[in-house]
Amino acid sequence: MLEVLKQWLQTFPDWEGDLQLDYADQVPGNAGLYPRGMTQLSRREDVLGNVTVRWGCNFLLRRWAAAREDNARWLLRLQQWIAQQEQLGLTPKFGDDPASERMRAFEGKLDQHSQTGSALYTLQLQAEYTKIYRGE
């Protein structure tokens, strides 16, 4: 899941720099994708014992950059791109019902600013998908 999400994010037309998993050097241009856990959003069981679970899987994207207005615009463009990709059905698929999958990007912000001119921008991501577990 992490590798698929990482590769997809790097297809953003304005992506530049490295994207690492669960780590990011504090150097402008580096970014890290951090898993934040899963939440069970709903659960249904049918008479045959099949269980359908709706999951929300959360991630934090952290990107180090030189603090300037262009980076705030970059962050907004990334959020708009994710929303567009989601509406067009082009986001990664993780479950058993691709038509019901959702990808959200929210709470994009400047998180830290240093006196040396570097800044940490963060963005929350949530993938919602359905898994079907077959009863025996």
N, C-alpha and C positions, 0 to 999 in steps of 0.2 A: 504494500500500500504506500509506504513512504517513498520508495523509489519511483513508483508511477506518478505520484503527486509532484515529486521533485522534477522529473523530466517534463511533465506538463507545464509547470510554472516557468521553466526555462524556455518555453516556446512563446512567452509573452514578447511581442515585437521589440519592446524597449529594454529587455533583460540584458544586463551586462554584469560581468563578475562571476564569482564562484557561488555555488549554493551547496552547503554542506548539511548533513543530517545530524541533528542534536549538538551542533557546535558551529561557531562562527568566529574567526579571528576578528579582533576589533580594529580592522583595517578598512578604510573606505573601499567599497566595491564588493565586500564579502557579505554573504547572507547565510542564515541558518534556518532550517525547518525543524521545529520541535514538536513532538507529539504531546498532546495535553490530555489524552485519555478518551474513553468512549462512554457514552451515556445511552441507556436504553430508553427510547422515546415512547415505544408502545410494544405490546406483546399480545398475540392472539393464538389460541390453540383450537384446532378443529376436532371433530369427533374421532378422527383417525389417529390423533396424536401428533399431527404435523404442527409445528410451531412457527409462526411468522413474527419476526422481531424487526422493528424499525430502530436503527442505530444512528446516533449522531457522533461522529468522530471529530475531535477538535485538534487544531494545530495552531502554533504560533510561528509566524514568519518574522524573523528579525534581520534587518539589513543595515549595515554600517555604511555611512556615506558622508561626504563633506556637507556640512550644514549650509544649506542654501535653498532658495525658493524652488529651484528646479526639482529638488528631491521631493518636496511636498506635492508638486504636480505629478511626478512619477508615481507616487503612492496612490493618488487619485486615479490616474490612468490605469494602474494595475487593478484597482477595485472595479472600475468600469469594465475593463477587459474580462475579468472573472464573471461579472454579472452577464455580459454579452455571451460569453462561452456557455454559461449555464442555460440561458434562454435558447441558445441554438443546439443544445444537447451535445456540446463538444467537451464537456468536463470528463475527467476520469470516472470510470464506473467500477464500483466495488461490490455491488450486491447482486441479487437474483432477479431484480425487477428494474432494468435500466431506465425505463420510462418514468419511474417515480423518484429517481435520484436527484438530489439538489446539492449545489455547492454555493456556500455563502462566504463572502468576505466582509468583515465589519471591524469597527474600532481601529481603523488605521490612524496612526498618530506618531508624532515626534515623541519618543520616550525619554531620551537622554540627550544632553548637549554638553560637550566638553569645551574647555577654554582653548584647546588646540584646534577647534573648528570642525571636529568630527561629531557625528550625531548618529543616534540609534533610532531607526524607524521601525515600528512594529505593526503587524496586521494579524487579526484573528481570522482563521479559516474554519469552516465547519462543513464536513461532507455528511449528508444524510442519505442512508441507503437501507434497503430491506434485505434481510437474509431469511431463507426458508430452511428450517431444520426438519427433515422427514422423520416421522415416527416409524417404529418397526412393526 
